[in-house]
Amino acid sequence: MLLAALFAVIILLLILIILFIRRCIKCHKKRAAAVRYVNPALSSSDTQNPLIDERVTIVLEEIDHNNVTPQDETPEVVVEYSNLKSYRVSLDQFIREVDNKREKDGFREEFKEIPNGLLELHFAALKKENKSRNRYKKVYPYDYCRVVLDTDDNTGGTDYVNACFVHGFNFDKEYIAAQGPFTNETLLDFWRLIWQNRCTRVVMLTNLFEGDRMKCLQYWPENEDMRFGPFLVRPEMQDVFEQYTVRRLVVEKGDEKKRVTQYHFTAWPDCRVPEDMDTLLEFRNIVIKDIAPEEGPIVVHCSAGIGRTGTFIALDYLLKEVMTKDSIDVINCVSKLRQQRAFSIQTDMQYAFLQEAIVHALTHHDYLTGPFLEVDGM
């Protein structure tokens, strides 16, 4: 009897030890993943370094609108044709592969293989009358999916804005990926875009200034009304959180009024990734909460409208995919995204973060809104 009791105690102790070891291993893996996103120091010249491998970091160069060369006047349209890539795997296999890529730096090699460059025709962006509305060289909307502004709105502007429609998982033209406004004329164009496309939600992923560089002009009022051409923008409400701010605005044009909510994520460094994955996933859920099919596209922008913008759109798309399917295809998603918005997802670090965030959401069900599928090992 005594031996049986002693044996039972030993078995219980062994079970407790095994559970403790498994818990320690799990915590260690989580810490290892978190360390991946402690952003290293970045000098202001790093993103302009010509020696950077552009297969893993897309380098942006601002257009000098005060120094136009004869070559700029007659630009050549070059399109880099490529086939869509695809690699669909089950969700449990995806989680295992992300663990493996994290250990072997596999994200970088995979990122290099995804089609990149200007993949579709973009004549409108290179027209002389539109060039002042492009901030960065080569970051141009494609002709077939660019947002075309209505020129009968009494603003006297062009039909061009540096923005593209992007198909979502649930709907065509679910998003508009846009360059952030950087001049007075692009401020007005930005509100024309929002008004004409019935947009009620705007996601901003940059700060107005980062370091000593202006990333985006302020297009919303803080306390007093602001006017942009025929649009009067009034502040209605503002909720400030540690890493993001939600602003509700009333936009008036003549006798017509519309409400627009801006979701401003303030903790995402340029060319980098957020250090707090949980907050970004919570932020994404707030953005899409109670969205109705009749609402216009979600406007998503940073500065150029490619790096942070592309990562956020891909994250939302893929999280919607894993809620309805038992498999995922990240490579195909990013390939299709780049055929709608050039250079989407700017660095291999953003590409790695995208996949890590999806795994985190799959293993923490609170981040998946609506029904979700069970995954082995969760």
Backbone hydrogen bonds, N-H to C=O, Kabsch-Sander energy under -0.5 kcal/mol:
donor,donor_aa,acceptor,acceptor_aa,energy
5,A,1,M,-2.1
6,L,2,L,-2.5
7,F,3,L,-2.7
8,A,4,A,-2.2
9,V,5,A,-2.1
10,I,6,L,-2.3
11,I,7,F,-2.4
12,L,8,A,-2.4
13,L,9,V,-2.5
14,L,10,I,-2.4
15,I,11,I,-2.3
16,L,12,L,-2.3
17,I,13,L,-2.5
18,I,14,L,-2.5
19,L,15,I,-2.5
20,F,16,L,-2.2
21,I,17,I,-2.5
22,R,18,I,-2.5
23,R,19,L,-2.1
24,C,20,F,-2.2
25,I,21,I,-2.4
26,K,22,R,-2.3
27,C,23,R,-2.5
28,H,24,C,-2.4
29,K,25,I,-2.2
30,K,26,K,-2.0
31,R,27,C,-2.4
32,A,28,H,-2.5
33,A,29,K,-2.2
34,A,30,K,-2.1
35,V,31,R,-2.2
36,R,32,A,-1.0
37,Y,34,A,-1.8
38,V,35,V,-1.9
39,N,37,Y,-1.0
46,D,43,S,-1.4
48,Q,45,S,-1.3
49,N,46,D,-1.3
52,I,49,N,-1.7
54,E,52,I,-0.8
56,V,53,D,-1.8
57,T,53,D,-1.6
58,I,346,Q,-2.8
59,V,57,T,-0.7
63,I,135,R,-2.7
65,H,63,I,-1.1
67,N,64,D,-1.4
73,E,69,T,-1.3
74,T,70,P,-1.0
78,V,76,E,-0.7
80,E,118,L,-2.8
81,Y,79,V,-1.0
89,V,328,I,-2.4
91,L,326,D,-1.6
94,F,90,S,-2.4
95,I,91,L,-2.1
96,R,92,D,-1.7
97,E,93,Q,-2.7
98,V,94,F,-2.4
99,D,95,I,-1.8
100,N,96,R,-2.0
101,K,97,E,-3.0
102,R,98,V,-2.2
103,E,99,D,-1.5
104,K,100,N,-1.8
105,D,101,K,-0.7
106,G,101,K,-2.2
107,F,101,K,-0.6
109,E,105,D,-0.8
110,E,106,G,-2.0
111,F,107,F,-2.6
112,K,108,R,-1.7
113,E,109,E,-0.8
113,E,110,E,-0.8
114,I,111,F,-1.1
119,L,117,G,-1.0
126,L,122,H,-0.7
126,L,123,F,-1.1
127,K,124,A,-1.2
130,N,127,K,-1.7
131,K,127,K,-1.2
131,K,128,K,-0.5
133,R,130,N,-2.0
134,N,131,K,-1.8
135,R,133,R,-0.5
137,K,61,E,-3.2
139,V,136,Y,-1.1
140,Y,138,K,-1.4
143,D,121,L,-2.8
145,C,142,Y,-0.7
146,R,142,Y,-1.2
147,V,163,A,-2.1
148,V,146,R,-0.6
149,L,147,V,-0.6
149,L,159,D,-2.6
153,D,150,D,-0.5
161,V,147,V,-0.5
163,A,161,V,-2.1
164,C,177,A,-2.3
165,F,145,C,-2.9
166,V,175,Y,-2.4
168,G,171,F,-2.9
174,E,166,V,-0.8
174,E,171,F,-0.7
175,Y,166,V,-2.2
176,I,298,I,-2.4
177,A,164,C,-2.4
178,A,176,I,-0.6
178,A,300,V,-2.6
179,Q,162,N,-2.3
180,G,303,S,-2.2
187,L,183,T,-1.8
188,L,184,N,-1.7
189,D,185,E,-2.0
190,F,186,T,-2.0
191,W,187,L,-1.6
192,R,188,L,-2.2
193,L,189,D,-2.5
194,I,190,F,-2.0
195,W,191,W,-2.6
196,Q,192,R,-2.8
197,N,193,L,-1.6
198,R,195,W,-1.3
199,C,194,I,-2.2
202,V,261,T,-2.5
203,V,299,V,-3.7
204,M,202,V,-0.6
204,M,263,Y,-2.6
205,L,301,H,-2.3
210,E,213,R,-2.3
213,R,210,E,-1.5
215,K,208,L,-2.9
215,K,213,R,-0.6
216,C,208,L,-1.5
217,L,181,P,-3.0
226,M,233,V,-2.3
228,F,231,F,-2.9
231,F,228,F,-2.3
232,L,230,P,-0.5
232,L,252,E,-2.7
233,V,226,M,-3.3
233,V,231,F,-0.6
234,R,232,L,-0.5
234,R,250,V,-3.1
236,E,248,R,-2.7
237,M,248,R,-1.6
239,D,246,V,-2.9
240,V,238,Q,-0.5
241,F,239,D,-0.5
241,F,244,Y,-2.6
245,T,264,H,-2.4
246,V,239,D,-2.7
247,R,245,T,-0.5
247,R,262,Q,-2.7
248,R,237,M,-2.8
249,L,247,R,-0.5
249,L,260,V,-3.3
250,V,234,R,-2.5
251,V,249,L,-0.5
251,V,258,K,-3.5
252,E,232,L,-2.8
253,K,256,E,-2.4
256,E,253,K,-1.9
258,K,251,V,-2.4
260,V,249,L,-2.5
261,T,200,T,-3.0
262,Q,247,R,-3.1
262,Q,260,V,-0.5
263,Y,202,V,-3.4
264,H,245,T,-3.1
264,H,262,Q,-0.6
265,F,204,M,-2.6
265,F,263,Y,-0.7
266,T,243,Q,-2.3
266,T,264,H,-0.6
267,A,243,Q,-0.7
272,R,269,P,-1.7
277,M,275,E,-0.8
280,L,276,D,-1.4
281,L,277,M,-2.1
282,E,278,D,-2.4
283,F,279,T,-2.7
284,R,280,L,-2.6
285,N,281,L,-1.8
286,I,282,E,-1.9
287,V,283,F,-2.2
288,I,284,R,-1.8
289,K,285,N,-0.7
289,K,286,I,-0.6
291,I,288,I,-1.6
295,E,292,A,-1.8
296,G,198,R,-1.6
298,I,174,E,-2.3
299,V,201,R,-2.3
299,V,297,P,-0.6
300,V,176,I,-3.1
300,V,298,I,-0.5
301,H,203,V,-2.5
302,C,178,A,-0.8
310,G,306,I,-1.1
311,T,307,G,-2.2
312,F,308,R,-2.3
313,I,309,T,-2.3
314,A,310,G,-2.5
315,L,311,T,-2.2
316,D,312,F,-2.4
317,Y,313,I,-2.6
318,L,314,A,-2.7
319,L,315,L,-2.2
320,K,316,D,-1.8
321,E,317,Y,-1.8
322,V,318,L,-2.4
323,M,319,L,-0.8
324,T,320,K,-0.5
324,T,321,E,-1.4
325,K,321,E,-1.7
328,I,89,V,-2.6
333,C,329,D,-1.6
334,V,330,V,-2.5
335,S,331,I,-2.4
336,K,332,N,-2.7
337,L,333,C,-2.1
338,R,334,V,-2.2
339,Q,335,S,-1.0
340,Q,337,L,-1.5
341,R,337,L,-2.6
342,A,140,Y,-0.5
343,F,117,G,-0.5
344,S,341,R,-1.4
345,I,306,I,-2.5
348,D,56,V,-2.2
351,Y,347,T,-1.8
352,A,348,D,-2.4
353,F,349,M,-2.5
354,L,350,Q,-2.2
355,Q,351,Y,-1.4
356,E,352,A,-2.5
357,A,353,F,-2.8
358,I,354,L,-1.6
359,V,355,Q,-2.2
360,H,356,E,-2.5
361,A,357,A,-2.3
362,L,358,I,-2.5
363,T,359,V,-1.9
364,H,360,H,-0.6
364,H,361,A,-0.6
367,Y,364,H,-2.1
368,L,365,H,-1.8
369,T,367,Y,-0.8
373,L,322,V,-0.6
378,M,375,V,-1.8
